[in-house]
Amino acid sequence: MEAQKAGGGGGFAHSYHLLRGWRPPYPETTGYIISTLHRLYRRTGDPALRASVVAALTWLKSVQQVDGSFMDLQGRRQVFDTGQILIGLNYIAEHAPELRDEDMLARAARWLELAQQEDGSFVVGAGNPVAHSYCARVGAALAAAGRLLKEDRLQRAGHANLCWTLAQQEPNGFFRHLSFDRSPPYLHTMIYVLEGLLDGYAEIRDPRLLVAAMRFAEPLLAVSRRDQMLRSQYHSDFTIANAQKCLTGLAQWADVCLRLADLNKQNDYRGEALNAIHFLKRRQIQCGDRRLNGGLWGSDPLWGRYMRFAIPNWGVKFFMDALLTDRKSPTTA
């Protein structure tokens, strides 16, 4: 909530940097924070949480481009960012229909379809001129939007992206094109592809998506035991490229493991999730400074490569997701 106040106008500040202070409001993560806050609202009934969601939706509407896209902090139209906002809009359409803005949802989804390559991948606005496997989260969101809007072509476009993602999986389970650039991928984007595959499986029930997710998750589970906790960056052969820890990625991993435990009834994944959650609880900042209190540094140690000296808003979001998923209840759906 402090990040939203700092962002001004309803958007959540991108992050708090220890030396530079608050960064501007960030459309991408504001979009998918909405679903987390509303899940918590459904559990607690706290009206301040609903008000926060309404403010975020209003701000996002004000920054959506005429063509339906959303921009990054550099003013560039972004496929991935638009897809992440679509996740939040889809959630609202299903779980808070009184707040649904069908025009905003439809324009974002249709822009994504137009931006898609013939092979199902997304390149436009991807940050560099290659497609990325972590856009599986976009494909899953697009498929869900197609169902909600009753537009089959959007569902097909989402499925096509997920099929393209499947084709990027290596025999050892790793995926090609997981990194922001040419360096080894951070755990954050590695888990993004798992989230996209699981979201896609939940949406369209293509069994190949679950199989692919398990083929990546199983070696990651083994690597976590080998390394006594997943590390910040890995090479494609699952050797460590950066022995620091990416706290955002660990929060995502905890939530994914809980989802896999529910799907496969495997206690190994639940135990792994609880280990990660307990680790993150010990790393959560507790102090009298409201800018820091409750946050998670991007990296452990805080001077690590991923979001150095900064608290990204999405790390806290994913940690909240894991905590909500861990507490079994119909409202965690």
N, C-alpha and C positions, 0 to 999 in steps of 0.2 A: 504494500500500500504506500510505503514511503517512495518507492520508485515511481508510482503513478502520480503522486503529488509533485515529485521533482520533474516529471515529464511535462506536466501542465496540459490542460485541455482534455485529459482522459487517456492519453497514451502513456505507456510505461517506459521510463528511461531505459535505454539500452543496457547500461551498467553503471556501477559506481567505481571509479578509479581512485586508488589510494592517493595518487599525486595530482590528478587532473579533475577530480570531482565527478559530478553527474554528467553523463552524456545525453544527447537528445532522445526524444521519444522514438521508439523503434516499431514500425508497423508490423513486421514479421512476427515478432514474439508477443506483441500485444494481442495479435490474433489468436495464438494458441494458448495464451494465458487465460483467455476468457473461459475455456472449457474447464480448466482446473479450478478457477474461482467459483464457477457455478456449481461444480461438483461439491465443493466445500459448503456453498450456500444451501444446497439441497440436504446436506447432512446436518448443518447447524441452524439454519433459518436466520442467520445474521443478516439484517437488511443492508448493512454497510457493504457486504460482499455483492449483493445484487446491484446496489447502486454503482459499485465499481465496474461491474460488467456492462451496465447500461452506458456509463461514461466512456468505456473503451469502445463499444460498438458505435457510439455517436462520433467519436474521434476518427475511427477507421472509415466511416462513411464520408467524412469530410476530406480525407486524403486519398480516397480511391480515384484513380484516373478515369477519364471519360471512356476509355476503351475497356475498362474493367480491371486493369492491372493495378498493382501496388509497387511502390518504389523502395529502394534501399536508402541508406543514409547518405549516399552519394548522388541521389536523384536519378538512379537508373532503374528502368522497369526490370523486375526480377520474377522469373518463373518460380523459383523455390519460395521466395517470400510470399508471393501470391498464393501458392499452394498451402503454405502454413496458415495463412489467414483463413483460407477456405476450410481448414480443419475446424477452426472456431465457429465459423458461420454454419457449417453443417451441424455441429453439436447444438447450437442454439435452435436451429430449425427443428431438431428432434426433441430436445429436452426443455426448451423454453419458447414454445411457438408464439407466445404473446410478444416476444422480442424479435421474432423472425423478420428479416428484411430480404424478401425473395429476389428483389431486383439486384441488390448488392451481391448476393450469392450467385445468381445466374450470370451476371456480367463477369465476375471473376472466373467462373468455371468455363465460360465460352471463350474468354481470352486465352486461357490455358490450352484449350483444344486447338485454337488457331496457331498457337506457338509451338505445338508439338511437331516433331520430325516424322517423316513417313515410317521410320522403323519403330516408332513408339517412344523414342527418347526425347528429352528436353535439352536444348542447347541455348536458345535465346535467353539472354539475361542470366546465364548460369555462372557468370563470374570469369570464365575463361572458355575458349572455343572447343570444349569437349563436353560430352554428356556425363552426368554423374549418377552413380547407382543409388546414392542417398535420396535422389528424387523419387524413389519408391513411395515416399510419404506423399508426394504430389499425386502420383498415380492413384493411390488408395483414396485420397481425398476427392479426386475427380470422379472416380467410380461412385463414391457415396453421393456426391452432388447430382450425378445423373439419375440415381434412384430417387432422390428427394424431389428433383425437378421433373421426373418422369420423362427424361430425355435419353433414349437408348444410346445415341451416338456419344454422349459424354461418358456413359458407363463403358462403352467399348474403348474409348480413348484411354480411360484409366487402366483398363485391363491390358491394353497394348503396352503401356509403359511398364506395368508389372512383368509382363512377358519379356520385354527387353531386359529388365533387371535380372530375370532368371538366367538369361543368356550370358550375363557377365560373371557368373559364379565359376570359380576355379574348381578342379577336382578335389582340392583339400578343403573346400567350403568357403574360402575367402572370396571376396568380390573385387573385381577390377573397378577402377574409377571411383574409389571411395574418398579420395583426398580432395581438399580445396584446391590444391596445386599439385606439384610433382613430388612433394615430400611424402613420407609415410603418413597414412591417415591417423587422425586423432580418434580416440575411443568414441567421442561424440558423434562423428559421422559414421563410424562403424556400426554403432547401435541404431542410428537413423535408418539404415537399410533393414535391420531386423524389425523395427517399429512399422515401417512401411509394408513389409511382407505380412506381418501379423494383422495389421489393419486391413490390408487387402484380402487376406484369407477370411477375416470376419465379415467382410462385405460381400465377396463373390463366391466364397467357398471353393475356390480352385485348390485342390489338394497339393498341387505342386508348390504353392506358396508356403504352406506349412512345412513341407519336406525341405525346401531350400532354407527356411529359417532355422530348422533344426540342424541342418548340415553346417551352418555357421555357428550356431549357439553351442553345439556340443564341443567343438575344439576350443571355443572361448572359455567354456566351463573348465576344461582340462588345463588350459593355460592359466586361468585364474588360480587354480590350486598350485600349479607349478611356480607361479610368480608371487604367491601369497596375496593376491589382489590384482585385478587387471591394471595395467599401466597405461600411460598417456598415449603412446604411439607404438604401432606394430608394423613390421614388414609383412609382406604377403605370405611368408612361410611361418608366421606366428612367432617369430623371434622379436625381442624387444628392440624398438628403435629409440625409445625415450622412456627411461625408468621412472620418471615423475608420475604423478597420478592426475588424471583429468576428472575432477569431481563432478562436473556436469555429466560426463559419460558414465560414471559409476552410478549416478542417480537414475539415468535412463536404463542402464543394465539391470538395476534392482527391479524396476517396474517390469521390464521384459521377462525377467526370470519368474516373477510372480505370475505373469500371464501364461508362460510356458508350463509352470507347475499346475495351473488350473486346467490347461488343455491336455496335458500328458500325465497328470497325477504322479509326477516325479518329485519326491521330497528333496532330491539333490538340488533342484532349481530353487525351491523355496528356501533351503538352507543358505544357498549362495546369495539370494536376495536379502535375507536377514543379516548376513555378514556385511554386505555392502551398506545396508541401512544403518547398522550400528556404527560402522566406520564413519559414515557421513554425519551421524548425530554427534560424534566426538569432534568433528571438524566444523560443525556449525558455529558461527560467531555468536557469542553471547557477551554483550557489553552494554554500557550506558549510551553509546552513540547510536542514535536511531538510523543513521545512514548505513551502519554496518550490522546492527543487531538482527540476528536471524538469517543473515546471508551466508553464502558459500563462496569462497574464492574459486576462481576458475581452475586453478591448479593447486596441488599440494606437492611441494611448498608453494607459497603464494607468489614467488618469483619465477615459477615454472613457465614454460613456453606458452601454454594455452591460457589466454586472457590474463597475462602477467599483471599482477598487482590490482586485479579488478574483480568485482562481483557481478557476473552477468545475470540479468533477470531470469534467463531461461534455466540456469542451474537450479535456482530455488523452485521454479515451476516443476521441473522434473522430479525433484526431491519430494515436493508435495504430492505429485502423482503417485509415487511409490508408496508413500505413507497412506494415501487414500485407498490404493489398491490392496494394501496389506490388511486393512480393516474390512473384513468381509461384510458386505451389505448390498442390497439391491441398488442403492444410490451411488455405488462406485462404478456402475456401468458406463 
